[in-house]
Amino acid sequence: MTSQRRGFYRIEYPADVRPIMSVNGSTCHVLELSEGGGRVPTSEAKSTWFKNGVETSIEFQCGQSVATEASLIRIDADQIVLRFSPPIPLPIIIEEQRLLIIQFPKD
């Protein structure tokens, strides 16, 4: 019997509907998100915010908000790559995907 593990569901957000991450009184948009992490633009956030892990809140377009700790993984060109602990709940990821499919249907 083989064991299969599901990878994280990733969402790349269009500019108009990106979640907003709050960090120590500052905010930035989330460009890409999965249960375990995300990417934020270096033009809106500073990598030093996340160096030692920081409490953050993410407000989603579905109306829900999640508190988690965001830690720096690496900096890729113009994006900061983060790990979330605890992860974003899967039902929120699925609801976000559903809303994006409704708002941006493929022709």
C-alpha positions in Angstrom: 0.0 0.0 0.0 1.4 3.4 -1.0 1.0 6.5 1.0 0.1 9.7 -0.8 0.3 13.2 0.7 -1.6 16.1 -0.7 0.4 19.2 -1.5 -0.8 22.6 -0.4 -3.4 24.3 -2.4 -2.0 27.5 -3.8 -3.9 30.6 -4.8 -2.4 33.4 -6.9 -4.6 36.4 -6.4 -5.5 39.0 -9.0 -4.6 42.6 -7.9 -8.2 43.7 -7.0 -9.0 40.9 -4.6 -5.8 40.2 -2.7 -6.0 39.4 1.1 -4.6 42.0 3.4 -2.0 41.1 6.0 -1.6 43.2 9.1 1.8 43.2 10.9 2.5 45.5 13.9 0.2 48.2 12.7 1.3 48.0 9.0 -0.5 46.3 6.2 0.5 44.6 2.9 -1.2 42.6 0.2 -0.8 38.8 -0.1 0.2 37.9 -3.6 0.1 34.2 -3.3 -1.2 32.0 -0.5 -1.4 28.4 0.6 -2.2 26.8 3.9 1.4 26.7 4.9 2.7 30.1 3.6 2.5 32.9 1.3 4.2 35.7 -0.7 4.0 39.4 -0.1 5.6 42.2 -2.2 8.9 43.8 -1.0 7.4 47.1 -2.1 4.8 46.9 0.7 6.6 44.8 3.4 10.0 44.6 5.0 11.7 41.2 5.4 12.9 42.3 8.9 9.2 42.2 10.0 9.3 38.5 9.6 12.9 37.5 10.5 12.1 36.1 13.9 8.5 35.3 13.3 5.7 37.7 14.0 2.0 37.6 14.9 -0.1 38.6 11.9 -3.7 38.7 10.9 -4.9 38.0 7.3 -8.2 39.4 6.1 -9.7 37.4 3.2 -12.2 38.4 0.6 -14.6 35.8 1.9 -14.9 38.0 5.0 -13.0 35.8 7.4 -9.8 36.8 9.2 -7.1 34.5 10.5 -4.4 35.1 13.1 -1.1 33.2 12.5 2.6 33.7 12.9 4.5 34.5 9.7 8.2 33.6 9.5 10.7 34.5 6.8 11.7 31.7 4.5 13.5 33.7 1.8 13.4 36.7 -0.5 12.7 36.0 -4.2 13.4 39.0 -6.4 10.5 41.4 -5.4 8.7 39.0 -3.1 9.1 37.9 0.5 8.3 34.2 1.0 6.7 33.3 4.3 5.7 30.3 6.4 2.6 30.3 8.5 2.2 28.6 11.9 -0.5 27.6 12.5 -1.4 27.0 8.9 -4.4 28.8 7.2 -7.4 26.5 7.7 -8.3 24.5 4.5 -12.0 25.6 4.5 -10.8 29.2 4.1 -8.5 28.3 1.2 -11.3 26.4 -0.5 -13.8 29.3 0.0 -11.2 31.7 -1.5 -10.8 29.4 -4.5 -14.5 29.2 -5.0 -14.9 33.0 -4.9 -12.1 33.5 -7.4 -13.7 31.0 -9.8 -17.0 32.9 -9.6 -15.4 36.3 -10.0 -12.9 35.3 -12.7 -14.4 32.5 -14.7 -12.3 31.0 -17.4 -13.8 31.5 -20.9 
